[in-house]
Every structure is written in C-alpha cells, then in structure tokens.
Amino acid sequence: VQDGIKINSTLCFSPSQALLVAKIGATYVSPFIGRLDDISQSGTEILRDIATIYRNYGFKTQILAASIRHPIHVIEAAKAGADIVTMPYKVFSQLFNHPLTEKGQERFLKDWEQVAELVR
C-alpha cells in the first residue's frame, strides 16, 4: 500500500476480516456474498455491516461485492452500500430483462402495426 500498489483483499467472509482489510489501507475488499448465502449466512447482511463500519470510521477501502448469483444480489449489494459489483455475463444480461417490459414492448409493436395499417 505504501508503494502505491492497489490491493484487493478477496475471499472476505466477515465484518471483522473487512475491518482488518480497511485498517491496512487496502484499496478494495471483496466479500463473497453468494458463497455466504450458499452456507445459510446472509451475504447481504454482512455486506451491510461492512458498509456501516467503513462509513462510521471514514475508511477509503471500496467494497467490491463478489460471487454474485442473480440480479437480486446486484440490487441488494447496491442498497447495502457496495461500491462495485462483479458478476457473470448471464446475470448482467438478466438485469435488462423483465417479463412486463417484454410484454409491454410486444403490445406497443402490435399497436404501431395497427396505426401503420390505418395510415396506408
């Protein structure tokens, strides 16, 4: 850290680990929220605890939420205070899709076709 080298402390699974990471001045901490959920711990709750600790003490370490499994993880991470989220392309793609958007778009296109027929 003193030599200007950015550090990402990965495989973080607890607020106490994240506290130590911030105390040494690491640039990033990566709590693996999906892996925590896999063992019946709330990854989002741990992420929220880390964000609270960092905010309380003014730590500069950024929170990089990792091990994202689905779009809800992305939203939960954002609400909990993560600065960055890494995710598989599949999850990224799912952020754009919603069944009501698709249904609405189909309806708009049908309506447009009817208008186009009337104008002809």
N, C-alpha and C positions, 0 to 999 in steps of 0.2 A: 504494500500500500504506500509506503514512504517513497518508493521509486517511481510512482505514478502508474503502477501496474494495476489495472482494474481486476478485482476479484469477484467471482460469483461463487458463493458458498451454496452448493447444491445438496440435495437429499436432506433438506431440513424437515423435521417432523414434530417440532415442539417450539413453543414460545421461548423456552429457556435457551434452546440452541440458537434461535434467531436473535435473542438478546446478546449472546456472546459474539455472533457474527457482526452485529452493529457496533459493539464495543471495540472490535479490532479495526473498524473502519472499512469493511468490505463494501464494494460498490453495489452488489446485489445479494439477496438471499432468495433461495428457491424452495419454498415449501411445496411439497408434492401432495396436492390436495386429493387427487384421485386415489393415490395409494393409501392415504389415511382413510378415505371413505371405504376402501376395499376391506379394511380391518375393523370396520364399525366405529371409527372415530370421525368426528365431523371436521373434514378438511377446511370447510368454510369458517367454522368457529375458530380454528387455530389461526387461520389467515387473519380473521378479525382481531384476535388477541395480539398478533404480531403488529398489525397496523396501529392498534391502540398504544402499544408500548413505544413504537417508533415515534408516534405523534407526541406522546407525553414527554419524551426526552429530546425531541428535535433531531433524532438520528437522520442522517442523509442516506443511509442504505435504502435502496429501492427494492420493493417486493416484486418478485417475478413468480407468479403463480404457475406451477408446472403440473404435469400429469393430469391434464385436462381431459375429461372423458366425454363430455357432451356440452351443448350450448348453455344449459343451466349453470354449469360450472363457470362459464365465462361471465355470465351476469352476476352470479354470486361473488366471484372474485372482484369484479368492478365495484359492487356495492360494499364489499368488505374493505376496500382500500388498496387493492393491488395496483401497482404502477404499470406492470407488464404482464401479459399472459402468453405463454407458448402453447400451441395447440396443433393437433394433426389437421391436415388439409380437410379431411372429412368434416370435422367439427366447424372449421372456418366456413365451409360451404353451407352447412346447416344453419348458420347464423342468418343467411339471406332468405331462407325458405320458411314459409308459413302456409299452412293449408288454406287459410282465409284469404291470403294475398293471391294465391294461385286461382282460387275460386272466383275472387273479385276480378282478376285480370281476364279470365275466360269470359265473364259476364260483360265486361267493358268491350271486349273484342267482338262479341256477338252483337251488342248494341250498335257498335260502329258499323258493322257489316249491314245492319238494317238501315242505318242512316245513309250509307253509301248507295244502297239499292234505291232508296227514295229519291236521291239526287240524280240518279241516272235517268 
